[in-house]
Amino acid sequence: MVRIELNIEVSPREPWTEILISQLSEIGFDSFMETEQGVLAYCNEDEFDYEKLLFETILGLESEDFNSTISIEKIPHQNWNALWESDFHPVFVEDKLTIIAPFHDQNVVKGMQIIIQPQMSFGTGHHQTTWMMTKAMMEFKPFPNRVLDMGTGTGVLAILAEKLGAKEIVAIDIEPWSVENTIENLERNSCFNTKSQCGNIELIDGMEFDIVLANINKNVLKAHMPSYSTHLKQGGILIISGFFETDVEELMDVASKESLKFVKKYTKETWAAVQFIKQ
């Protein structure tokens, strides 16, 4: 599968980088990497729409205070994997968890270890949102038994849930290659209590969970919120991320209408994660 790499250099960098990421996530871009000049954004080639990029995002931001240059490159599947590997360094979450790739030196590991082969899937731990999700999860003792990891990416959150003691984990993603990557990573980490499925929120019909984990973009979270609440048991926990700190109030308002009470907020740079409990 060919991926599109969009390189946007923007001046001034703040606040425009944050604004660009938010708007690009609305038109199909699913992975981002901030640079000193702006942002690298990625999407599948079949989801790339140049007119939406130009007219709904770039031209819509034009002002006297905003200047940008854009370059677009197609990255074949094998080169995409090589790009991840070249930039994939061990991730440390407060000395309690280390996320490494198979090619890393295991002597660097601090605390619990998760091995993730970095491929096209989102969720290696490098992004601020994944880091916050893992931090929030490790605060539970004991960890809830029945888990939904919605938008699982590489499966890193499902793997962590199992390592923390969860007995039944459902890991769902809409991308077939993400599900394949999750299955491979589950095997690498000797995880046998997780079922990886390809599809959308309808797959959880008839299920009930003690905790729901969802690291997705804001609009998907808003659309899924009624389902998260419906399929959480009373007193169940919802942890969400994939959005900016400026979006927290909007998501809290949506959650409150679904009997989900705010418990705690996490922030890292401009990103946020929020924990709720079902009343």
Secondary structure, 3 states (H helix, E strand, C coil): CCEEEEEEEEECHHHHHHHHHHHHHHHCCCEEEECCCEEEEEEEHHHCCHHHHHHHHHHHHCECCEEEEEEEEEECHHHHHHHHHHCCCCEEECCCEEEECCCCCHHHCCCEEEECCCCCCCCCCCCHHHHHHHHHHCCCCCCCCEEEEECCCCCHHHHHHHHCCCCEEEEEECCHHHHHHHHHHHHHCCCCCEEEEECCHHHHCCCCEEEEEEECCHHHHHHHHHHHHHCEEEEEEEEEEEEEHHHHHHHHHHHHCCCEEEEEEEEECCEEEEEEEEC
